[in-house]
């Protein structure tokens, strides 16, 4: 009823307007009706429809239902995304906490302070018995001393040739573990007076010498270079008491 009254009022108003202006208004209204949706789409505007201007537009049930559904569709994934992100961040923090937690390090004993201990867990043969002191299975003790600061460091020099060193330089053909095993063998055989061994007292020290069936090294240094590094089958071990002073292959 109300709509009919509004339409009659609009027709009466148009009758009172000159025909020329009435035509212009009608054309403008038609143009507005046709262009309003496109203009809103192109420019993102929210121009009202003609029906809403005259108060005839009523919200449909579909419009009322779409709004909450739209909110639900956008909010639900967002909530799930936040929960998922929170779970990932929590796990990441736990992982970082584990990675940043310092692992238990072996305690450096007071006996090792002040000198560099031998590498590779005492070369797989020695046992720590005191302050920077290490004992072999044969009872030989390696401790601080020599220009290198430790007898083990001094003996390591005989694992490599020193071509510029004046005179002779016995070089053991093997690693430190094999060298320590050979020293123990030569010392034990010479101490017991085995065949091919010697035991020589020398001003408070004792020199033990032992021969091997196969070459254990070669002659290095400047003299060894001139002789083309001949192979060596003998090992000399110098001790004071049971403490090693030096050990090296010799001719």
Secondary structure as the mmCIF struct_conf table of DSSP 4:
data_model
#
loop_
_struct_conf.conf_type_id
_struct_conf.id
_struct_conf.beg_label_comp_id
_struct_conf.beg_label_asym_id
_struct_conf.beg_label_seq_id
_struct_conf.end_label_comp_id
_struct_conf.end_label_asym_id
_struct_conf.end_label_seq_id
HELX_RH_AL_P HELX_RH_AL_P1 UNK A 2 UNK A 16
BEND BEND1 UNK A 17 UNK A 17
HELX_RH_AL_P HELX_RH_AL_P2 UNK A 19 UNK A 43
HELX_LH_PP_P HELX_LH_PP_P1 UNK A 47 UNK A 49
HELX_RH_AL_P HELX_RH_AL_P3 UNK A 50 UNK A 53
TURN_TY1_P TURN_TY1_P1 UNK A 54 UNK A 55
HELX_RH_AL_P HELX_RH_AL_P4 UNK A 61 UNK A 100
BEND BEND2 UNK A 101 UNK A 101
HELX_LH_PP_P HELX_LH_PP_P2 UNK A 102 UNK A 109
HELX_RH_3T_P HELX_RH_3T_P1 UNK A 110 UNK A 112
TURN_TY1_P TURN_TY1_P2 UNK A 113 UNK A 114
BEND BEND3 UNK A 115 UNK A 115
HELX_LH_PP_P HELX_LH_PP_P3 UNK A 116 UNK A 118
HELX_RH_AL_P HELX_RH_AL_P5 UNK A 119 UNK A 123
TURN_TY1_P TURN_TY1_P3 UNK A 124 UNK A 125
STRN STRN1 UNK A 127 UNK A 130
TURN_TY1_P TURN_TY1_P4 UNK A 131 UNK A 132
STRN STRN2 UNK A 133 UNK A 135
TURN_TY1_P TURN_TY1_P5 UNK A 137 UNK A 138
BEND BEND4 UNK A 139 UNK A 139
STRN STRN3 UNK A 141 UNK A 142
STRN STRN4 UNK A 144 UNK A 144
BEND BEND5 UNK A 146 UNK A 146
TURN_TY1_P TURN_TY1_P6 UNK A 147 UNK A 148
BEND BEND6 UNK A 149 UNK A 149
STRN STRN5 UNK A 150 UNK A 150
HELX_RH_AL_P HELX_RH_AL_P6 UNK A 151 UNK A 156
HELX_RH_3T_P HELX_RH_3T_P2 UNK A 157 UNK A 159
BEND BEND7 UNK A 160 UNK A 160
TURN_TY1_P TURN_TY1_P7 UNK A 163 UNK A 164
BEND BEND8 UNK A 165 UNK A 167
STRN STRN6 UNK A 169 UNK A 172
BEND BEND9 UNK A 173 UNK A 174
HELX_RH_AL_P HELX_RH_AL_P7 UNK A 176 UNK A 191
TURN_TY1_P TURN_TY1_P8 UNK A 192 UNK A 193
TURN_TY1_P TURN_TY1_P9 UNK A 195 UNK A 196
STRN STRN7 UNK A 197 UNK A 202
TURN_TY1_P TURN_TY1_P10 UNK A 203 UNK A 204
STRN STRN8 UNK A 205 UNK A 211
BEND BEND10 UNK A 213 UNK A 214
STRN STRN9 UNK A 217 UNK A 220
HELX_RH_AL_P HELX_RH_AL_P8 UNK A 221 UNK A 226
TURN_TY1_P TURN_TY1_P11 UNK A 227 UNK A 228
STRN STRN10 UNK A 231 UNK A 232
STRN STRN11 UNK A 234 UNK A 240
TURN_TY1_P TURN_TY1_P12 UNK A 241 UNK A 242
STRN STRN12 UNK A 243 UNK A 250
#
